[in-house]
Amino acid sequence: MSTLKVDNITGRGSTGFTGSVKSEGGNTTTDLQQGLVKAWVNLNGTGTIAIADSFNVTSCSDDGTGQYTVTIANNMANTNYATTSGMARSGLSSCSFLADGSWAATTGSHACICVKNDNANVDVHAMLASFLGDLA
């Protein structure tokens, strides 16, 4: 068995590195560039908000009760990217994450509203979001 250790892998030509890997079951492949999360954040959304940890996120703003805007460091290529999220708030059986239609996503930021079961906005102990799509 051999081990290959490198600091960087770059592709030849103008497109950079492209490649794929076999799935866990070995029946299909996944494109490395398309399959990566391009940004994510773990935000403490109570009191004075604070980013607990993040990747490719420069800041988050507190826009009101349960309302936050995540600023992406390296812009997405367009506004057709996908977001996934979750949240935690003690004392609630469940919460929902939604993107408010009046706050359109931009290539450099995404706004979100956290709501309780009764649809009232609520500050959350952890707002977790990830962004998938193409970087600019």
Contacts in CASP RR format, 6 or more apart in sequence:
PFRMAT RR
TARGET T0000
AUTHOR 0000-0000-0000
METHOD contacts of the structure
MODEL  1
MSTLKVDNITGRGSTGFTGSVKSEGGNTTTDLQQGLVKAWVNLNGTGTIA
IADSFNVTSCSDDGTGQYTVTIANNMANTNYATTSGMARSGLSSCSFLAD
GSWAATTGSHACICVKNDNANVDVHAMLASFLGDLA
9 17 0 8 1.000
10 16 0 8 1.000
10 17 0 8 1.000
11 17 0 8 1.000
11 18 0 8 1.000
17 32 0 8 1.000
17 33 0 8 1.000
18 31 0 8 1.000
18 32 0 8 1.000
18 33 0 8 1.000
19 31 0 8 1.000
19 32 0 8 1.000
19 33 0 8 1.000
20 29 0 8 1.000
20 30 0 8 1.000
20 31 0 8 1.000
20 32 0 8 1.000
21 29 0 8 1.000
21 30 0 8 1.000
21 32 0 8 1.000
22 28 0 8 1.000
22 29 0 8 1.000
23 29 0 8 1.000
23 30 0 8 1.000
34 133 0 8 1.000
34 134 0 8 1.000
35 132 0 8 1.000
37 55 0 8 1.000
37 130 0 8 1.000
37 131 0 8 1.000
37 132 0 8 1.000
38 56 0 8 1.000
38 72 0 8 1.000
38 74 0 8 1.000
38 76 0 8 1.000
38 81 0 8 1.000
38 131 0 8 1.000
38 132 0 8 1.000
38 133 0 8 1.000
38 134 0 8 1.000
38 135 0 8 1.000
39 54 0 8 1.000
39 55 0 8 1.000
39 56 0 8 1.000
39 57 0 8 1.000
39 70 0 8 1.000
39 72 0 8 1.000
39 73 0 8 1.000
39 74 0 8 1.000
39 130 0 8 1.000
39 131 0 8 1.000
40 54 0 8 1.000
40 55 0 8 1.000
40 56 0 8 1.000
40 57 0 8 1.000
40 128 0 8 1.000
40 129 0 8 1.000
40 130 0 8 1.000
40 131 0 8 1.000
41 51 0 8 1.000
41 53 0 8 1.000
41 54 0 8 1.000
41 55 0 8 1.000
41 57 0 8 1.000
41 60 0 8 1.000
41 70 0 8 1.000
41 127 0 8 1.000
41 128 0 8 1.000
41 129 0 8 1.000
41 130 0 8 1.000
42 51 0 8 1.000
42 52 0 8 1.000
42 53 0 8 1.000
42 54 0 8 1.000
42 126 0 8 1.000
42 127 0 8 1.000
42 128 0 8 1.000
43 49 0 8 1.000
43 50 0 8 1.000
43 51 0 8 1.000
43 52 0 8 1.000
43 60 0 8 1.000
43 68 0 8 1.000
43 70 0 8 1.000
43 126 0 8 1.000
43 127 0 8 1.000
43 128 0 8 1.000
43 129 0 8 1.000
44 50 0 8 1.000
44 51 0 8 1.000
44 52 0 8 1.000
44 125 0 8 1.000
44 126 0 8 1.000
45 62 0 8 1.000
45 66 0 8 1.000
45 68 0 8 1.000
45 123 0 8 1.000
45 124 0 8 1.000
45 125 0 8 1.000
45 126 0 8 1.000
45 127 0 8 1.000
46 123 0 8 1.000
46 124 0 8 1.000
46 125 0 8 1.000
47 123 0 8 1.000
49 60 0 8 1.000
49 61 0 8 1.000
49 62 0 8 1.000
49 68 0 8 1.000
51 57 0 8 1.000
51 59 0 8 1.000
51 60 0 8 1.000
52 126 0 8 1.000
56 72 0 8 1.000
56 73 0 8 1.000
56 74 0 8 1.000
56 131 0 8 1.000
57 70 0 8 1.000
57 71 0 8 1.000
57 72 0 8 1.000
57 73 0 8 1.000
58 71 0 8 1.000
58 72 0 8 1.000
58 73 0 8 1.000
59 71 0 8 1.000
60 68 0 8 1.000
60 69 0 8 1.000
60 70 0 8 1.000
60 71 0 8 1.000
61 68 0 8 1.000
61 69 0 8 1.000
61 71 0 8 1.000
62 68 0 8 1.000
63 69 0 8 1.000
63 111 0 8 1.000
64 121 0 8 1.000
65 121 0 8 1.000
65 122 0 8 1.000
65 123 0 8 1.000
66 113 0 8 1.000
66 114 0 8 1.000
66 115 0 8 1.000
66 121 0 8 1.000
66 122 0 8 1.000
66 123 0 8 1.000
66 124 0 8 1.000
67 100 0 8 1.000
67 111 0 8 1.000
67 112 0 8 1.000
67 113 0 8 1.000
67 114 0 8 1.000
67 121 0 8 1.000
68 111 0 8 1.000
68 112 0 8 1.000
68 114 0 8 1.000
68 127 0 8 1.000
69 103 0 8 1.000
69 109 0 8 1.000
69 110 0 8 1.000
69 111 0 8 1.000
69 112 0 8 1.000
70 109 0 8 1.000
70 110 0 8 1.000
70 111 0 8 1.000
70 112 0 8 1.000
70 129 0 8 1.000
71 108 0 8 1.000
71 109 0 8 1.000
72 107 0 8 1.000
72 108 0 8 1.000
72 109 0 8 1.000
72 110 0 8 1.000
72 131 0 8 1.000
74 135 0 8 1.000
74 136 0 8 1.000
75 107 0 8 1.000
75 108 0 8 1.000
75 135 0 8 1.000
75 136 0 8 1.000
76 107 0 8 1.000
76 108 0 8 1.000
76 131 0 8 1.000
76 133 0 8 1.000
76 134 0 8 1.000
76 135 0 8 1.000
76 136 0 8 1.000
77 107 0 8 1.000
77 133 0 8 1.000
77 134 0 8 1.000
77 135 0 8 1.000
77 136 0 8 1.000
78 107 0 8 1.000
78 134 0 8 1.000
79 104 0 8 1.000
79 105 0 8 1.000
79 106 0 8 1.000
79 107 0 8 1.000
80 133 0 8 1.000
81 105 0 8 1.000
81 131 0 8 1.000
81 132 0 8 1.000
81 133 0 8 1.000
81 134 0 8 1.000
82 131 0 8 1.000
82 132 0 8 1.000
82 133 0 8 1.000
83 99 0 8 1.000
83 105 0 8 1.000
83 110 0 8 1.000
83 112 0 8 1.000
83 129 0 8 1.000
83 130 0 8 1.000
83 131 0 8 1.000
83 132 0 8 1.000
84 129 0 8 1.000
84 130 0 8 1.000
84 132 0 8 1.000
85 97 0 8 1.000
85 112 0 8 1.000
85 127 0 8 1.000
85 128 0 8 1.000
85 129 0 8 1.000
85 130 0 8 1.000
86 95 0 8 1.000
86 97 0 8 1.000
86 126 0 8 1.000
86 127 0 8 1.000
86 128 0 8 1.000
86 129 0 8 1.000
87 95 0 8 1.000
87 97 0 8 1.000
87 114 0 8 1.000
87 124 0 8 1.000
87 125 0 8 1.000
87 126 0 8 1.000
87 127 0 8 1.000
87 128 0 8 1.000
88 95 0 8 1.000
88 124 0 8 1.000
88 125 0 8 1.000
88 126 0 8 1.000
88 128 0 8 1.000
89 95 0 8 1.000
89 114 0 8 1.000
89 116 0 8 1.000
89 122 0 8 1.000
89 123 0 8 1.000
89 124 0 8 1.000
89 125 0 8 1.000
90 125 0 8 1.000
92 116 0 8 1.000
92 117 0 8 1.000
92 122 0 8 1.000
93 117 0 8 1.000
94 117 0 8 1.000
95 114 0 8 1.000
95 115 0 8 1.000
95 116 0 8 1.000
95 117 0 8 1.000
95 122 0 8 1.000
95 124 0 8 1.000
96 114 0 8 1.000
96 115 0 8 1.000
97 112 0 8 1.000
97 113 0 8 1.000
97 114 0 8 1.000
97 127 0 8 1.000
97 129 0 8 1.000
98 112 0 8 1.000
98 113 0 8 1.000
98 115 0 8 1.000
99 105 0 8 1.000
99 110 0 8 1.000
99 111 0 8 1.000
99 112 0 8 1.000
99 113 0 8 1.000
100 111 0 8 1.000
100 112 0 8 1.000
100 113 0 8 1.000
103 111 0 8 1.000
105 111 0 8 1.000
107 136 0 8 1.000
110 129 0 8 1.000
110 131 0 8 1.000
112 127 0 8 1.000
112 129 0 8 1.000
113 121 0 8 1.000
114 121 0 8 1.000
114 122 0 8 1.000
114 123 0 8 1.000
114 124 0 8 1.000
114 127 0 8 1.000
115 121 0 8 1.000
115 122 0 8 1.000
116 122 0 8 1.000
END
